[in-house]
Amino acid sequence: MKKTLIAVSVLLAAASAAQAAQKIVTYDQAFKPGVKAAIKWMGGSVVREFRLINAVVADIPEHIKSVDIYSVEGVRDVADDSYIRWIESAPASMLETPLPDMDSFLGAIGPDSTAIPEARAEAVPAANEVPWGVARVNAAAAW
């Protein structure tokens, strides 16, 4: 029993020491094979590939720093792959949103602006003028 507990504790300690952090590595398209090979050479592994944005999610050992990954030719960005519950972190409520008062609103639109724009005068055709569509389709002959 003691040997089993010791063996399990040694395995857990080794697993925690070899624990890897997931990073999102963005790269230039031309350097894709080199970036993947460099991740494997550093002791990491590619977990998922995002072809549309030229990025991979990689398990990278803890002792490898982001600076080391940046030194690989073609790497543009390295970010932690963290899970954020953004909806729960900041509850949105209209009651918490301050609305502007009337003075600040009127000040924003300016004193020279008119509240209601002037309507354009309606175009009145001359008495002898026939609308283009009626003449074009020969509507008088159709009646």
C-alpha positions, -999 to 999 in steps of 0.1 A, spaced: 0 0 0 28 24 9 46 16 -23 15 24 -43 10 57 -25 46 66 -31 44 57 -68 12 77 -73 27 107 -55 59 105 -77 38 103 -108 17 133 -98 48 153 -90 63 144 -124 31 153 -141 29 187 -124 65 194 -133 59 186 -169 27 205 -170 22 225 -202 5 258 -208 -16 264 -238 -6 294 -259 -21 308 -291 7 314 -316 0 336 -346 24 335 -375 30 346 -411 17 322 -437 50 316 -453 66 304 -421 39 279 -411 60 247 -414 89 263 -395 68 275 -367 52 241 -362 86 224 -363 100 250 -338 71 243 -314 78 205 -315 116 212 -311 109 232 -279 90 202 -265 55 215 -273 27 200 -294 1 216 -317 -34 211 -303 -55 229 -328 -49 248 -360 -67 279 -371 -60 282 -409 -80 313 -416 -61 335 -391 -27 317 -394 -26 306 -358 -22 274 -337 -31 265 -302 0 247 -287 8 230 -255 41 245 -245 61 234 -215 61 259 -185 99 265 -187 96 279 -222 88 316 -220 69 336 -246 101 355 -255 116 322 -267 86 316 -289 88 352 -303 124 344 -313 112 319 -339 112 334 -374 77 342 -386 59 344 -352 38 375 -349 21 371 -316 19 348 -286 -10 349 -261 -22 327 -233 -51 305 -242 -73 314 -213 -110 308 -208 -129 340 -199 -165 342 -188 -170 377 -200 -208 376 -198 -207 368 -161 -179 392 -153 -197 424 -163 -234 423 -160 -250 447 -184 -280 467 -172 -297 497 -185 -302 508 -150 -264 510 -145 -259 530 -177 -260 568 -171 -282 587 -196 -273 622 -207 -293 651 -194 -310 675 -218 -284 703 -215 -255 680 -225 -276 665 -253 -284 699 -268 -248 710 -263 -237 680 -283 -258 687 -314 -248 724 -314 -267 757 -311 -269 763 -349 -286 731 -358 -324 732 -364 -344 706 -346 -367 699 -376 -353 702 -411 -371 722 -437 -391 702 -462 -383 707 -499 -410 722 -521 -428 697 -542 -420 698 -579 -451 707 -599 -449 698 -636 -460 723 -662 -495 719 -677 -484 709 -711 -457 685 -698 -464 648 -700 -446 625 -675 -418 606 -691 -433 571 -683 -467 578 -698 -452 589 -731 -426 562 -732 -450 533 -728 -476 549 -751 -502 548 -723 -527 570 -742 -529 544 -770 -535 516 -745 -565 534 -730 
